Amino acid sequence: MFNTITHSQIYVLDQDEALDFYVGKLGLEVSADVDMGFMRWLTVNVPGDDRHILLEKPGPPAMSEETAQQVRELVSKGAMGGHLIFSTDDCRKTYETLLARGVEFTQEPIEQPYGIDCGLRDPFGNSIRFTQPKA
């Protein structure tokens, strides 16, 4: 059966803007940037991790242009439900670093039963959280 998840996907409206955010602000690295002709295969990952996030622009070949337009409208409203959850050794320090880089947060670091976490959204409305698990 399965061994691991290698790729996850979220929709973005502009892949260059997504690169600026995920690499420039969050500190992820580009793992693939391939022009496949019919689409741009753009993935990022946490440095040293082999799990990749496909930053996919809605459109062919996965969907018709009509469907892609509907998906773009939902993405722009933050209604697509894309979620990423990262772990960190120091939630408050990571928060301060990202805040200094201009990242806008939806929730400051807060104590939870499972550790300390906080929340933000990417420029396209996808929900991102990062957690410092309880020892």
C-alpha positions in Angstrom: 0.0 0.0 0.0 1.0 3.7 0.3 4.3 4.8 1.9 3.9 8.6 2.2 2.3 11.7 0.7 4.7 13.2 -1.8 2.6 16.1 -3.1 -0.3 18.2 -2.0 -1.9 21.0 -4.1 -3.4 24.4 -3.5 -4.8 26.8 -6.0 -3.2 30.2 -6.6 -4.2 32.9 -9.1 -0.7 34.0 -10.0 2.3 31.6 -9.7 4.9 34.4 -9.7 3.1 36.1 -6.8 2.8 32.7 -5.1 6.6 32.2 -5.4 7.2 35.6 -3.9 5.1 34.7 -0.9 6.0 31.0 -0.3 9.7 31.4 -1.1 10.4 35.1 -0.4 8.3 35.4 2.7 7.7 32.0 4.2 11.2 30.7 3.4 10.2 27.6 1.4 12.3 26.5 -1.6 11.4 25.8 -5.2 11.5 22.0 -5.8 10.3 22.2 -9.4 9.4 24.9 -11.9 8.7 23.3 -15.3 6.9 24.7 -18.3 5.0 21.7 -19.5 3.4 23.7 -22.4 -0.2 23.1 -21.2 0.6 24.2 -17.6 3.4 25.3 -15.3 4.3 22.6 -12.8 5.5 24.7 -9.8 6.2 23.0 -6.5 7.7 24.3 -3.3 8.8 22.5 -0.1 10.2 23.1 3.4 14.0 22.9 3.0 15.1 19.3 3.6 11.6 17.9 3.4 10.5 15.6 0.5 6.9 16.6 0.6 6.0 19.1 -2.1 3.2 21.6 -2.5 1.9 22.1 -6.0 1.0 25.8 -6.5 -1.5 25.2 -9.3 -3.2 27.9 -11.4 -6.8 26.8 -12.1 -7.2 25.8 -15.7 -6.5 23.1 -18.3 -5.8 20.2 -18.4 -7.6 19.6 -15.1 -10.7 21.7 -15.9 -12.4 23.6 -18.7 -12.0 27.3 -19.0 -15.6 27.8 -17.7 -14.9 25.7 -14.6 -11.5 27.4 -14.2 -13.2 30.8 -14.1 -15.6 29.7 -11.4 -12.7 28.2 -9.4 -10.7 31.5 -9.8 -13.8 33.4 -8.4 -14.0 31.1 -5.4 -10.2 31.3 -4.8 -10.4 35.1 -4.8 -13.1 35.0 -2.1 -11.0 32.6 0.0 -13.7 30.0 -0.4 -11.7 27.1 -1.9 -10.7 25.6 1.4 -6.9 25.3 0.7 -5.2 24.5 4.0 -1.5 24.1 4.9 -0.2 23.3 8.5 3.5 23.6 9.2 5.3 22.8 12.4 8.0 24.9 14.0 10.3 24.7 17.0 9.5 28.3 18.1 6.1 29.6 17.1 6.6 33.1 18.5 10.0 33.6 16.9 8.6 32.4 13.6 5.7 34.7 13.9 8.0 37.7 14.6 10.2 36.8 11.6 7.3 36.5 9.2 5.7 39.7 10.6 8.9 41.5 9.9 8.7 40.2 6.3 5.3 41.7 5.8 3.1 38.6 6.3 -0.4 39.4 7.5 -1.8 37.2 10.2 -5.4 36.1 11.0 -4.4 35.0 14.5 -1.4 35.8 16.7 0.4 32.9 18.5 -1.9 31.4 21.1 -1.6 28.6 23.6 -3.6 25.6 22.6 -4.0 22.2 24.3 -1.6 20.7 21.7 1.0 23.5 21.7 1.3 27.1 20.5 0.0 28.0 17.0 -1.1 30.9 14.9 -2.8 31.6 11.5 -2.4 33.5 8.3 -3.7 33.5 4.8 -1.7 33.5 1.6 -2.4 36.3 -1.0 -5.1 34.0 -2.6 -7.1 33.2 0.6 -5.6 29.8 1.4 -5.4 29.2 5.2 -2.0 28.5 6.7 -1.2 27.6 10.3 2.0 26.7 12.0 2.3 25.0 15.3 4.9 24.5 18.0 3.8 21.1 19.4 3.7 20.7 23.1 6.7 18.9 24.5 
